[in-house]
Amino acid sequence: MSASTVNANLLGIRSRRRKALLVGLLFASPWILGFLIFQLYPILISFYYSLTDYHLMSAPHFTGLKNYQDLFRDPKFYQSLYNTIYITIFGFVPQLAFSLFIALLLNMNVKGQSIYRTIFFLPTIVPLVASSLLWMWLLNGEHGLVNEILRSLGMGQPAWLADPNWTKPALILMGFWGTGIGTVMYLAALQDVPREYYEAAAIDGAGPWQRFWKITFPSISPMTLFQLITGLIGSFQYFTQAYVFANDPNNIGGPGGSMLFYATYLYQQAFSFLDMGYASAMAWVLFVIVLVLTILVFRTSARWVYYGGEK
Amino acid sequence: MNPQLADLFEAQPANPPMRWSVVFRRRILPHVPLVLVGILFLMPFAWLVVTSVETDQEIFSSHPVFFPHVLQWSNYAQAVQDFPFLQYTYNTLYIAFFSIIGQVISCPLVAYSFSRLRYPGRTFLFFLMMSTMILPSQVTMVPVYVMWNKMGLINTFWPLIIPHFFGSAMYIFLLRQFFMSIPFELSEAAKIDGASEFRIFTQIMIPLAKPAMYTVILFQFLASWSDFMGPLIYLNDPTKWTLSIGLQSFIGDHSVQWGLLMAASTLFTLPIIVLYFFVQRRFIQGITLTGIK
C-alpha cells in the first residue's frame, strides 16, 4: 500500500467518524436544543435574576445577595421547608412502605390479582384537581364521608381542612389513595426476583422474615432507590393538592400557612407578588437542595442497593 | 413475628406444600387486607358518583345518603351550563393534541440517536438527559415564564405546547429501551443495502416502535389532560382555560354546591377511566418500563 492510500483511508475513517457524529447529533438535536433553551439557559439566567430586584415590568436591577439574605431571614421560607419535610417524612415514606406492602400481597399470586391492581391503580389516573376536590368533600368537617365513618366508630372528627393541625394529615391521607403507581412498579420488580433464590434459601432453612430481608428487599432495592429519589424530588414539587385544598388564590398557604409548601411559596412569590428575583433565589436554593439530596441518597445507596449480577 | 404475618413478606412462595393451613395462609389470608384496602380505595369513587346525583337536602342531611331517592341528573345539566364545559374540553384537547404531535415527532429521533447510533459523546449526552429528569420544573419556571412573556405569548396555548416539540426525557428513555431491544442485524442489513440512517429510522424503526409510541401518546394525553400548574401560570383569560383550571375556579364560585362540583369532577374524570379500561395493559407496561430495574 502506498502512503497516499493509507492517508486516504485515514481520511476516510476520519470523515466517516465525523459523519457519524454529525448524524448522531442531528437526531439528538431536538432534545439538545430543548435542554439548552428550556433547562440550561433558564438555570443560568435565574442565578442572575436571583441577584437582582426584578418585578417583570421593569428591567432587573442588580442588588447582590440581598434576595438570599432576605430569604434566610424569611419565616415563611422556613415554614414552607418545614411543611415540605413534614409531608416527606410522614407522608411519602409511609406511603412508599404501604405501596410495597400491597405489592407483596399481590405478588403472593392471589386470585384476582389484576382486579386488585386495577382498583389500586385507578385513583392515580384521576386528574389531581378532580381528586383533590373529591377529597375536599370527603374530608368536609360536617358532612364528609370520612368524618361520618369516624363518628360511627365513636372517634373524634377533626375539622380537617379548616384546622391548621389537620391540613397536612388530610393531604397525607389523600396521598395514600394515590400510591397505586408505586404498587405497580414494586409488583413488576418483585416478579423479576428469581425463584431459585427462594428455593436456595428454603433449603438453607431461612425463615420468611429472613427471606424478606436477605432476598426480597435487596433484590428490589434498585426500585426502592428509584422511587426514593423521584419521591423526594416530588415532595419539593408538591403543589396542586395544596393549592386546591387552600382554595383561595390570596392565601394559598391555607389556614395559618399550614399548607405552604416549597413549591406553593415559590409560585406565590413569582406569580402573586411578581417578585421574580426572590422566586429565582428560591429556585436556586431548591436546585442546590435537590442536588445535595440526590448525591446523599446515591452515596448511601452503595450500602443498601444491590444490582443483580454485580454483587 | 408470627408465621401468618411473616408470610406476607415473602415475594414468592417456594414450592407450596398443599396442607390446609398453608393453603389458608397463602391463598385466603392475603385477601383479607386486600379486600379491606380495596373497599377503602373504591369508596371515594362511589361517593363521587353518589354525590353527583343527589339533591342538596340529601347531601346536607344529618346522615349520609348512600342511595339517593331520585337521581338528580339535573346536577350534570347545570354543571355543563354553569361551567363552559365544551369550551374547556376543546382547549384541553387542543393542547393535548399538539403536545402529542410534538412528542411523537421529537422523542423517537432522539431515542434513536441514543440507542442505535454510535458517535463520541453519546454516553455523556444520554447521562446528561437522565440527570435532567430529577430537575424540578420549579427551578426553571421563572426564566421560562419571562421568556414567553417577552415573546408576548402569555395567555396563548403555545407555552404549553412548544416545549413538547423538544422531547421529554422520560419518553425518550422509554423509547430508547424499546429500540435497544430490536435486533441490530435488521439495521445492519439495511445499511449494507445502502439505506441511510434516516431511511432505516423511518422505514424500519418507526413501524416496529408502534407499541411504545402508543404508550408515549397515552402518557402525554394524560399529562396534558390533568396538567394544572402550566395552565394556571400561562392562561389568565377564562375563555382559554383548560378543564383543570376551570374546575378549580368552579370550586371557588360554588363552594358548597357539592352535587354540582361532583358532577363536574365526574365529567372530568370519566373519559380517563374509560380510556384506562381500553388500554389497561399499555398503561401498566409503560409504567414498569419507565421505572428502572
Interface residues (C-beta under 8 A of the other chain):
Chain A: R17 A20 L21 V23 G24 L25 L26 F27 A28 S29 P30 W31 I32 L33 G34 F35 I37 F38 Q39 Y41 P42 I43 I45 S46 Y49 L56 F101 I102 L104 L105 L106 N107 M108 N109 V110 K111 Y116 R117 T118 I119 F120 F121 L122 P123 I125 V126 P127 L128 V129 A130 S131 L133 L134 W135 M136 W137 L138 N140 H143 L145 E148 W177 I181 V184 M185 A188 A189 L190 D192 V193 R195 Y198 E199 A201 A202 G207 P208 W209 R211 F212 I215 T216 S219 I220 P222 M223 F226 Q227 I229 T230 I233 F236 Q237 F239 T240 Y243 V244 N247 D248 Y262 A263 L266 Y267 A270 F271 M276 A279 S280 A283 W284 L286 F287 V290 T294
Chain B: M1 P3 A6 D7 L8 F9 E10 A11 Q12 P13 A14 N15 R26 R27 P30 H31 P33 L34 V37 G38 F41 L42 M43 P44 F45 W47 L48 T51 I59 F60 H63 P64 I105 S106 L109 V110 Y112 S113 F114 L117 R118 Y119 P120 G121 R122 L125 L128 M129 T132 I134 L135 P136 S137 Q138 V139 T140 M141 V142 P143 V144 Y145 V146 M147 N149 P163 F165 F166 G167 A169 I172 E197 F201 L222 W225 S226 F228 M229 L232 I233 L243 S244 L247 Q248 I251 G252 S255 W258 L261 M262 S265 F268 T269 I272 I273 Y276 Q280 F283 I284 I287 T288 G291 I292 K293
